[in-house]
């Protein structure tokens, strides 16, 4: 069956079918108006109009009969696709084995693999992002993304999150003063990445799916060590989680707009704490509801609140603390 035959009739075809029913359920080809030609052809292709050999006219067909036939065709095709899907892993098994066996150009040193060269490290991290698609924990002190690699890093971040993964990142406090850090954080958090500031010394590390970790193996980050020992990786995950709980959330987008943006941001927060609705806040401040919604979304991230009720409650507590 052709792909188009699986489409449902569009509004024009539906109206033509009803018109034919009102006219007695039959239609001669010469009676089809030029503007109705596409709808007529669609009804014929779907089987809702059937050609009568005796008088060369078309008669309407019960849609229930057509739906049963289309449903049977779809079920048959689905069964065929399921069979083909089951064969795919076997068809690619030789390539999967070759991929698993391929060396990562890493030198094992005392149970830890070592990778040298910026290009090799980036290639390895890209492999890990594909092989471990669920969670990445990153601690990134200092400069993180050179200008030449920033667009590529953002693209990888978007792909990872679009595939259902999660990314949490720690930055140093000076990241709030660096434009390239701010711009990257704004774009990354827009697509779901979470980035916090840790006001304490910490070491660069990337942990994939709590299974494998990558840390620097040279002061200039020109070499990396790959750790797959479960006990060591578990320890690193525990350290990261402790650091994450101590870290502060940041309104990255407010940092890009100059000094006026935080003022509006705080006004939205205060009015929300007073119990005003999104529409009321927009009216009070002369903003669009969409703009207010953006401020509220960033406040929810800032206060780690899942609902507006939680956000309002936490902000009321913050106001009480300030007053005291």
Secondary structure as UniProt FT lines:
FT   HELIX           3..6
FT   HELIX           11..22
FT   TURN            23..24
FT   STRAND          26..28
FT   HELIX           29..31
FT   HELIX           34..36
FT   HELIX           37..46
FT   STRAND          49..52
FT   TURN            53..56
FT   STRAND          57..60
FT   HELIX           63..91
FT   HELIX           93..101
FT   STRAND          107..109
FT   TURN            110..111
FT   STRAND          112..116
FT   HELIX           118..131
FT   STRAND          135..139
FT   HELIX           147..162
FT   TURN            163..164
FT   STRAND          166..171
FT   HELIX           173..177
FT   HELIX           179..190
FT   TURN            191..192
FT   STRAND          194..197
FT   STRAND          205..208
FT   TURN            209..211
FT   STRAND          212..216
FT   TURN            219..220
FT   STRAND          223..227
FT   HELIX           230..246
FT   STRAND          248..249
FT   HELIX           252..256
FT   HELIX           259..273
FT   TURN            274..275
FT   HELIX           278..285
FT   HELIX           289..302
FT   TURN            303..304
FT   HELIX           308..323
//
